[in-house]
C-alpha cells in the first residue's frame, strides 16, 4: 500500500475520532448549561429575596403582591405527591416484577411486558387528564373521608403519578431479579423451598441493590413530574396535611409560572430558577444515591 | 423428625396460606396496572367519542369548542419531532460510537461522560425547559417561541436516551466481527463503518424511534417555552411559531369550559394513535431485523 494513502487513512481516522469525541462531549455541555441556566438566576433571586425567608417560612406567593417566598409549602407538596406515588408504585411494581421474573410462563411474559411498555409510553399530559377527569371525581371525591375534595387534589395527582412510575419500578426491578443466577434458585428449590420462599428469601435479597436503585429512580421521576401536578394537584400553594386538598409541588410551580410568561429579570421569573435549582438538587441527590447503591452493593456472580 | 423425613415436603397450612397471599399480591400488582391502563383508554375514548371525526384533525385550534380542532398541533408535532430526530440521532449515535468503540474506559474524562449520560437521563424534563427558557428562547440565542427552540430543547432531553440505546445495540455486535475486520487491515473507523454500524443499525433504529416517541409526548419543557398560545396556522419553517399535540391537549384540558373536555379526550386519542404507530414500527423493525449471533 502506498505510504501517502496510509497516512491519509490515519489522518482521517484521527479526525473522525476527534469528531465523535466532540459529540460525546456535547452531553457534558448540556449538563454544564443546565447548571449555568439554573444557578445564575437563582443567585440573582437570592439577592432580592432573603434566604432565611425562603427556607424559613411556609407562605409561597412569589407571583402575587405582596410576594411571599416560603418554599416549604411546595417542597412538602412535592413530597406528598412523591410519597403517595411510591405507596402505589412500590408494592404494585414489585408484585409485577416478581410475577414476571419468577412466576410467569414465557408466553405470559411476551403478552404482559409489551402492555407495561405501553403504560410506560403514555404521555404525562394524558395521565394529567386521567387524574383530573377520572380519578379525582370518581375515586378521590367519593372515597376520601377527610374534608371536601374540590376539582383538584394532591391525592389524585399522587395516585396517577404512582401509576405513571409503576412500569419504571417493575421493569428495572425485574431486570435486577433476572440477573440473579438460576443456580441460587435451584439450590433453594433442592432444599425444599417453594416459589414464594425462593422469591422472598433468595431472589429478593440477591436483587436488593437493583430494586432499591429502581425505587430511588422512580422517586426522582415522581418528584420531578410537572404536567400531572399542574393539571391535577392545583395551583394553590399551601401547607396542608390533608392530601384531599389542592396543593402545589415544586415542579408544578415551575410549570405554572412558566405558562404565565414572566418578564425576564422579574422576581417571578427568577423564582422559577430558584425552585428549579432546588428541584435539580433533589433529583441529583436521588440519582447519585441510585448509581451508588448499584455500584456498591451489587452482587457479582461471574 | 428424622433427617430423612425433613427432605419430604410436608403440607403445611401456614405455608400455603402465605403462598396464597403472596400470589394475590403479585396479581394485584399486574391487575391494577392493567386495570388502570384499560380504564384510562376506555375513559378517553368514551369521553372523546363525540369529537372523534375528521373535523378534529382538519380544523384549527379555536376558543369555540364546537369548531376547534388540532390541525396545526399535528403539523407542529411532526415538525418538532422531525427536527429533533435530525439533530439528536446523528449526535447520539456518534457519541455512542465514541464511548463504545474509541474511548479508553480508564480515562477520567470518559468516565465523566458515562456518568453524565446516566445522570442526564434522570433529570426531570421540566429542567430542560428551564434551560431552554434561559438560553434558547430568551438569553444567549433568543430564538423565541419557535420550532427550532422546541427542537433544540427536546434534542437535549432525548439525547441521553439515544446514546444509551445506541450503545446497547453497538455492544451487541460480536467482537469477532471487529477482530476479523482489523485483522484484514481495516482501521478502527473502517471497522466501525463497515462492520459495526451496519450490524447495529436495526437495534439503533428501534431504540431511536422509541426515544423520539418520548419527544412526541413531552409537554412539561414546552410549557416553559411559551408554546401555550393559540396557533391557527401550520409551521412553515424552523423560525415559525408552533403548537404541538401535548400542549394543545394541555390547553384544552385546562380550559374551564366543560365543552372542551370531549375535545381534549379526542385529541388524546389522536396523540395515542400516533404514538402507537411509532411504537408498532419500532417493534416491527425489531422483529424483522433481529439478529442472533
Interface residues (C-beta under 8 A of the other chain):
Chain A: X9 X10 X12 X13 X16 X17 X19 X20 X21 X23 X24 X25 X26 X27 X28 X30 X31 X33 X34 X36 X37 X38 X40 X41 X91 X92 X93 X94 X95 X96 X97 X98 X99 X103 X112 X114 X115 X116 X117 X118 X119 X121 X122 X123 X124 X125 X126 X127 X128 X129 X130 X132 X133 X134 X163 X166 X167 X170 X192 X194 X195 X196 X199 X200 X217 X220 X221 X223 X224 X225 X226 X227 X230 X231 X251 X254 X255 X258 X259 X261 X264 X272 X273 X276 X279 X280 X283 X284 X286 X287 X288 X290 X291
Chain B: X6 X7 X9 X15 X18 X19 X22 X23 X25 X26 X27 X28 X29 X30 X32 X33 X34 X36 X37 X39 X40 X43 X44 X47 X90 X91 X92 X94 X95 X97 X98 X99 X102 X103 X112 X113 X115 X116 X117 X118 X119 X120 X122 X123 X124 X125 X126 X127 X128 X129 X130 X131 X133 X134 X135 X138 X156 X159 X160 X163 X187 X188 X189 X190 X210 X213 X214 X216 X217 X218 X219 X220 X223 X224 X225 X226 X228 X246 X249 X250 X253 X254 X261 X264 X265 X268 X271 X272 X275 X279 X283
